[in-house]
Amino acid sequence: MRIILIGQAAFAEKALEKLCQMGEEVLAVFCPPDKAKGKLDPVKQAAQALNIPVFQQSSMKGPQVLEKFKELDADLAVLAFVTQIVPPLVFNSPRFGSICFHPSLLPKYRGGSAINWTLINGDTETGISWFWVDEGIDTGPLLVQKKVEIDPNETTGTIYFNKLFPLGINALTEAIELIKSGNPPRILQDESKANYDPLCRDEHAPIVWSRPAVAVFNHIRGCDPQPGASASCQGHKIRFYDCQLKKTENTSTPGEILKIDQHSVSISLKHGLLMVKKMKGDDRKMAAAGLVTSIGLQVGDRFD
C-alpha cells in the first residue's frame, strides 16, 4: 500500500521501520519542526536515511498540508505518536482514511495521559488500540486491540517501553494486513464505557500521604517518569521515582522518614512502607539517600 506516516519520536521511527520491512511504500513522513537546540527527531533521521521525503509543519491544519496529501495520493495514513491535531480533510484524504495508535484499551482512557491514569487508578490490565481516525479525540472505530497484564511494580515508563511500545509496533502488521484484506474491522466504541482524563501534569503530582498505602504507591508509579509525584519537606520540593511498596502495619505518621540507607529512603504510609530508590530536587534525578542527605533531611522528618 501507499502510506503516509505521521508521528514523532522512537515509536514513529519503529513504525516506519516496520512498514518498510513489510514492503509497504511509504510516500512521506510528517513530523513536527526541529527543536531549537535538540537532536533531530528519530523518525526524521530514519526517513532521510531511506530517502523518504520529510515534511515538518508547526500545524497540520494549513492548506499546504492538504494539498501535499492530495498530491501524494496515498492509500492510507498511519498516525504513530501524534500530538498535533490532524483535521478531517487531511485524515480523510487517503483512499482508506487514517489509522491511529493509542496506548489503552479504548474506549477506556482516552487522551494524552492514558498510561498515567491507568496506573494511578490501580488497573491490573491494559493494552493498545489501533483505531480509525474520526473527528473526535480517540473516538474512532476500532481496528485492532491487544491486552497485557500490569505487574504490581510497573511504572508508566516501564510498561510503555517494555510492553505497550513493542506490542503496538507488532500489532501494526496485523492492522495493515486487515486493511489489505479488503474488509477490515470497524468496531464502534461503546460510549457507555468511555472516559477521558486530562493530561497528567504537575498539578496532579502532589502526594496525599493520608490515603491508603496502595493508592499512594499507584499514584507515584503512575507519575513515573512524568510529571514525577512530588512532596515537600523542610521547604524542599522532591519528586519520587523507582519505588517499592511493603504492606505492613506501623504507628508512624504517614509521610515520615523512617530509615535512610545506601539503597533507599523508607517512608511511612497508612498500612504500609514506601521504599524510594531515586529522587529529584532542583537538579537531576539521583539516589534517594544521596539527595536527602545532601539537603539535610533526617529520620523523623515528615513530608507535607
Buried (B, 14 or more C-beta within 10 A) or exposed (E): BBBBBBBBBBBBBBBBBBBBEBEBEBBBBBBBEEEEEEEEBBBBEBBEEEEBBBBEBEEBBEEEBBEBBEEBEBBBBBBBBBEBEBBEEBBBBBEBBBBBBBBBBBBBBBBBBBBBBBBBBBBEEBBBBBBBBBEEEBBBBBBBBBEBEBEEEBBBBBBBEBBBBEBBBEBBBEBBEBBBEEEBBEEEBEEEEBEBBEEBEEEBBBBEBEBEBBBBBBBBBBBBBBBBBBBEBBEBBBBBBBBBBEEEEBEBEBBBBBBBEEEBBBBBBBEBBBBBBBBBBEEEBBBBBBBBEEBEBEEEBBBE
